[in-house]
Amino acid sequence: MQDCSAATENLLIEAAHLGLGVVWLGVYPLEERIDYVRRMLEMPSYVVPFAVIPVGYPAQQLLPADRYNKDKIHQDKW
């Protein structure tokens, strides 16, 4: 799982570097998602899909969302 996560992140970084729009759609470990992707892509049962990554050219360039919330920052305590 860690190797697949690292590989997926590297793929996302390189695609963005090339000017492509990408998004990581998590599949593993949710069995209903795994089964759905297997059926849609006609994958054999011994293959476990980890993620789906749609790739395309973005219609517009959006700024990153500001999700900072200082109430979620804890130092030396919970």
N, C-alpha and C positions, 0 to 999 in steps of 0.2 A: 504494500500500500504506500509506503514511503517513497519507493523508487518511482511508482506511477505518479504520485503527487509531484515529485521533483521534475519528472519528464513533462508533465502537463504544464507546470508553471513555466518551464523553459520554452515550450511551444508557444504559450501565450505571450511571453516577452518577445520572442523573435517575430511572431506575427504582427504584434503592435509596432515593432521596429520597422517592419516592411510596410507599414501604413494600413494594415488590414484591421478590421473589426472582429474581435473574437470574444467569446464568453464561455466560461467553464460551467457546464451543466453536470452536476454530480449525479452519478448513477449508483456506484458501490457505496455502502453495503446494503442498500434497500432492495430487498428481494423482488418487490413488485416492479421497480425500475429496471433491475437486471433482466427480469423476464420480458418486460416490454421491449427493451432495446434488442435483446436476442431475437425476438419474433420479428421486429421491424427490419432488422438487418440480416435476417436468416442466418444467424450465427449458430455454430454447433454448441451443444449443451456443455461441453468441456471448456469453452471460452467464457471468461467472466469479464463483461465490459466494466470499465472503471469510470469513464466519463464520456460525454459527448461534447464536442467543441465545434459549434457553428462558426464558419469563417466567411467573411464577405467584406465589401467596401462600405464603410460607414457613410450614411447620407449627410451627417453633420458631426462636428467635433464638439462633444460635451465636456464641460469642466467636471473634475471629480467632485462628488458630493461631500459636503462638510458634515461629517457625522460625529465630530468631537463633542464629548459630553464630560465636563470636568467632574461630575458626580460619579463617574465610573472609574476614576483614577484613585488608587489606594497606595499609600506608601507605608511600609512597615506594619500594616494592619489590614484587616479585611474591611 
